[in-house]
């Protein structure tokens, strides 16, 4: 199988030596070179590129954007690159060309998705390494497995079902699936199935004809027609009402939609990627979700782990969000001290990666310019987390995490029944868990 590598090097001599070293690495290696950041970004549109090797200093980029706030000492650049998700760092000593093939092979086995810059290399799939300013860092085995499944699913047009808690990055993964798919230039359209009433949801997805209902003053195309050959991302698919479920089944079975008020159906080719934060199997058992639709949607199910199950990714995520927020707000901090990072790692993160991103953004706005972020700057609920929990029995830690998640859902949902449904359990089971967890967590 051919291995396509993008080499970004502003120095022609270094570029030539590096290219020769990479080509000699093994049969089937193809190297595309770029001398400037601008041309590298164009080259990255090629979905066949599997690895990027790049200098930090390019003619049109002074240093790495994600590392611009750091000093230029090589050791510190190496540490910074590793924290940001780079697979490795090599100096530009003449002998580095001999080391590079080994490091590339290692990088390709790690599925690290991140920003790329200074003599650092990024394995995995660079095209998945951030969608509209976001990044998906994967150093843990369970996240690497998710990204490997996503890569396989993206090559096809089969429906994909992303399952996972709120804030785990399901929409980001859906966008990555579309970008890596066979029709990346086509539209990617999003609809939250819980955000609008049933009548409006049906019109949004499938369109309507003029006069079909009060207020329908003109014909309107639905998302499936507007997406054309692209992707429709249906978030919170478990909230879709029965009438919408029936029409979605027809889209999946026959690739056609019938607008509200229309007599004839129209052909559509849009791909469906759906996401849910609840158990659709439990919804099927409870009679709230169609079994036939579930089977059609779950052709390629992918479960996205919560942040608490991939805590090894947290330092790299923090570094990414810090860099992005500092650039957006045009203010630099002094970074996180060790105690603050330990507190972040001790927190249960019921809101997952979204909660972490919001906390880092708040901190960038809260501290003085250049000030180091300490534990006392963190939100009370986070700084109260006890790093000593690392030595606590697993059952007790899981009980605390479960209780935190239940409390979050009780705050988010209008009723206890709704909170129970969002957790995929019955109301009675929710009460039982609250009684048990209240005792197991010491009355917390």
PyMOL commands that set and color helices and strands:
alter all, ss='L'
color gray80, all
select helices_A, chain A and resi 12-23+37-43+65-67+74-83+96-108+126-128+141-154+170-179+198-206+223-227+237-239+242-254+280-285+291-297+307-309+311-329+338-346+352-366+375-377+380-383+387-391+394-412+416-423+427-440
alter helices_A, ss='H'
color red, helices_A
select strands_A, chain A and resi 3-8+29-34+49-54+88-89+120-122+160-163+188-192+231-235+256-257+266-267+271-276+300-303
alter strands_A, ss='S'
color yellow, strands_A
deselect
rebuild
show_as cartoon
